[in-house]
Amino acid sequence: MVQLSLSGMYLITKVAFDHGMNHLLFITYRTIIATLILAPCAYIFEREKWPPLSLKEVSKVSLLAFIGIAVSQNCYFAGLYYTSSTFVSSLSNLIPVITFALAFLLRLEVVDMRSPRGQAKVVGTGTCVGGTLILTLLKGPALKIFKGLKKPTSLLLLLSTLQALTNTSNWALGSVLILCSVSAWAGWINYQAWAFKDHPAPISLTSMTCFFGCIQCVILSLIFAHPNDWRLGWDFKLFAYAYSGAFCTAFQFFIQSWCIKKKGPLFAAAFYPVGTLIVAMLEPIFFHIDIYMGSLVGMVLIIGGLYCVLWGKAKDVVAGPNKAQEAVESSISSNATHECHVGIKEPLLR
């Protein structure tokens, strides 16, 4: 569901940017809307679970918002302006790899290469990324699935319009910005898994993250955005703000935070290549265009790689209860042995 909503955002924001929407104000308004949605929900459902709001807790949430919103999202949309959607889509699929590497270094993910589940995590992550690169960059022969139907303008053509007039220096700057965005988002996932693994109120945590991110984005927009760009009207830009704030910030941040807490950082990051897969599947269905062999091969690799990662994580879940059961049985056995020794006050044979 998260990747489906993000796929819709790619189309909506592309159209809105073509109508002059400022990317700084886009992030600011979507974060404001997400905060207004999440704050009442946090009060209604989690007001009895709120932990004490200490200075340390505020600092941790502020850093989380700075990494995931102020840095990652601003670098992402600025990089999109200087490069192309195809290039951004390709580099964004490095998120599972960077997340996996950071989680391994921080010991948030256990990888035993001697076990099948450890091998499945590594192979599945690499397969997802490889399949996405094939899906994005390679075409191959066209499969004439909708040969008899008229082809309208392709969705992927709209999303992947190359900026042919962009000079080399701007392209290099855009590449650096996208790499910063991808690295920051992977760091955001791992930092949340490390710093907030025992947080009792996920909606409240997401609401506070959006609130502090909103403050940071407002400051950036006041410095760099033109005053006229702040004006709101009943136009497509307002729809882009509302859609992205509700589905791609409030909903996405909450679901992702919940997945990170329950399954770990790798599980949450493994689904990012699915966004490219969704767009490639919707294009021939709704726009009656040809699907290419490269797209088909990429889809198969993404699905196979994702299943490998999920299988490896499922083994983690199974291993946890087994270890707990072994610990309980060991404790019971130890207690029984101790009681036997205590119960025998005198030896039976002298």
N, C-alpha and C positions, 0 to 999 in steps of 0.2 A: 504493500500500500504506500509506503514512504517513497519508494522509487517510482511508482506510478504518478504520485503527486509531483515529484521533482521533474519527471518527464514533461508534464503539462506546463510547469514553470518555465522550462527552457523555451518553449514556443511563445508563451505569453510575454516573457521579458524581452525576447528578441523583437517582437512587434512593438512593445512599449519603448525600447531603446531607439528604435527607428523613428518613433514619434517624439524624440527629444527628452526622454526621461533621464534624470541624473542618477548615476549608480549609487552615489553616497546617500542621496535622499531616499532612493529605493530601499536600501538596507535600513535606514533610520525609520521609515514609516512602517515597514513590515515588522520590525522589532517592536515598535510601539503597539501595533495591533496585536501581536503575539502576547505582549505583557498584559494588555487589557483583557484578553481571552483567558489567560492562565491564572491571573491573580484571583479572580472570584472563585475559580475552580479549586485553587489551593486553599482558600479560606473555608469553602464549604466542606470539602472532603478531608482536609489534612490539618485543620487548625489545632487539633489535639495531639498531633504528632510532631509539631515544630520543635526542633532542638533549640537550645539557648543560642542566640545570635551574638556570638562573641566577635571581637576584632579579628581574631584568627580566621573565623568562619567567613566573615565579610571579605577578607583579603583573598581567601581561596576562591570564592565565587567570582570576585572581580577579575582575578587572573584567568579563570575559566571563560568568562565572557570576553576578555581581551583576546585570548587565543582563538576561540571559536567564532566570534562575531566580528570584532574590530579588525583583526588581522586577516583571518582566513577569507571572510566574505568580501572585504574590500579589495584584497589582492586578487581574488577570483574574478570579480567583475571588471576591475581595471585591466587585468590580463586579457580578458575576453575582448575588451575594446581594442587592444593593440594587436591581437593575433586573430584567430578564427575559432569557430565553434568546434570544428573537427579536431584541431590541435588541442584545445582545452579538454575536450572529451577524452582524448587519448591519454593526456597526462593525469587527468583526474582518476583514472583507473589504477594509478600507482598507489592510491590510498591503502588498499589491502596489504600491499607489500611493505610500505613504510610502517603501517600500524603493526604488522606482524613482527618486523624487526625491532621496533621500539618495545613492544610487549615482551618479546623474548629477552631483550637487554634488561628490562625492568622486572623480569621474573613474574609478569602477569600471565604469561602463557607458558605452559610446560610442554616442551618438545623433546620426546624421546625417539630418536631416529631408529632405534632398534625395535620399536613397536609399530604395528600397522597404523595406529591412530596418529602418531607423530609424523609418519611419512605421508599420511593422507592430508594433514594440515599444510605441509610444505608443497606437495604436488598439487593439491587443489587450489591453493592461492596462486601459484605460478600458472596453472592452466586457465584460471579465470582471467588473469591479466593478458595472457597470450591470446585467448579467444577474443577478448575485447579489441586488442590491437588488430587482429585479422578482420573482425567485423567492421572496424572503423576505417582502416587504411586500404584493404584489399577488396576488389570487386569480383573479378573472374567473370565467367560467362553468365549471361542473364537467364533465369528460369522463367519462361513465358507462362506464368500462372494465370495472369489476367490479360491475355493477349487480345481478346475480343472486346475489351472495355476501353473507353477513352481515358487517357491519363491526364489528370489535372496536375497542378504544380505540386511537386514532391514536398512533403514535410521535412525530410532530411535535407533537401536542397535549401529550404528556408533556414534551417538550423545551422547548416554548414556552409553558409555563404562566405567565400574567401575574400579577404580584403586585399585585392590585388595591388592597390596603390600604397599599401603600407610599406614604409622603408625598412631597411635592415636593422637600424638601430632601435626602432620602435618594436620590431618583432623580437629582438633580443631582450628588450625590457619586459615585454609581455611574457616571454618564456620564464624569466626570473620571477616575475610576479606570480605566475601560475604554480611554479615549483614552491614558492613560499606559501601559497595558499594550501596546496596539497600537504606539505609538511606540517603546517600549523593545524590543519584539520585532523591529521593522524595523531599529532601531539595532544589535541583536545580530547580525542577519544581515550587515549591512554591515561592522560592526567585525570580525567573524570573517573576512570576505573580505579585509579590508585588513591585519589584523595577523597572520593565520596562513595566508596564501596559499601559503607555501613550507614549511609544517610537514610533515615526512616521515611522521608517525604519526597518522593521523586517529582511530583507536580510542583511543589514549593521550590525545589532546587531549580527546576527548569524555569519557573517564573522569575526567581531572583537572577538567574543567568541572563534572561532576556532584559530584565530591568537595568542591570548594570551595563549590559551591552548597549542598551538604548541610550544611556547617559553618555557613554563613550562615543557612539555614532553621532549624537547630536552635537557634541563638541567638534568632531571632525567636519561635520556638515556646515556648522557656523563659520569655520575657518576657511574651507575650500569651496563650498557651493555658493552659487549666485542667489541673492535674496529672492529673485523672481521665481526660482525653481521650487520654493517652499509652497507656492500656491496650489491649492487643491480644487479640482473641478470634477464634474460628473462626466469623466472621460475614461479612456482605456487605461490610463496610468493609475487611476484610483482602483480599478478592478485588479490590476497587477499588484498593487499594494495589499489589497484585501485578501486576494487568493494566496499570495506568497506568505503573508503574515499568519493566516489561519492554518494552511495546510503544510507549507514548507518551512515554517519556523516553529509555531506552537505544537502542531501535531508531530512533526519530524523530530524536534528536540526531545519531546516527552517519550515517544516510542523508542528512540535511539538510546536515551538515558536508561530506560527500563531494560532494554536488551543488553546494554553494557553491564548493568548490575546483575542480571540473571545469568548471562551466558559469557560475558567477557568481551574485551575489545575486538578480538579477531572475528567473532561471530557478527558483530555489528558492521564491521568494515567489509566483510566478505560479500555483502549484497550490493555494493556500489556498481559493479559491472552490469547488474541486472537492469539499470536505467537505460544503458545503451541497447540492451536486448529488447526492452519494452518498445522503444521507439522503432527499432528495426522490424518488430512483429506487427506493430500497428500500421506502419506505412503501407504494406501491400494489402492489408485488410480493408482499411478505410479510404485509401487513396488510389487503389487499383493500379499499382505500379509493379514493375518486375522486381523480384527478389533475386539477388545475385548469389552465386555459389560461395563467394567469400563470406557473405552474411550468414548463409546456412551453416557453414563450417564453424564460424565464430559462435553461433548460437549453441551448437552442440557442445563445443568446448566449454563455454560459460556454464551451461547446465551441468555438465559432468564435473567441472571443477568445483562448483558450488555444492554439489552433493558430496564430494570428497571432504570438503571442509566441514559440512554439517555432520557427516558421519564421524569425523574425528572429534568434533565437539560433543556428539552424543555419547561417545565412548568416555569422555571426561565425566559426563553426568552419571553414567553407569558406574564408573570407577569410584566416584565419591561415596555412594551408599554402600558399596562392597567393602571399602576400607573402613567405613564407620561400623559396619556389621562385624568385621573382623576384630575391630578394637573392642566392641561390646562383648563378643564371645571370649576374647582373651582376658578381659576384665572379670567376667563371670567365672572362667576357669581358675584364674588366680585367686579370687575370693573363696571359691570352693576348696581349693588346696589349703589355703590359710585356715579355713574353718576346720578342716580335718585335722590339721596339726594341733590346733588349739584344743579340740575336743578330746584328744588322747592325752590325758594327764599322766598316766603311768604306762610303761611298755607292757605288752601282753606277755612277752617272754623275758625272763631274767637269766 
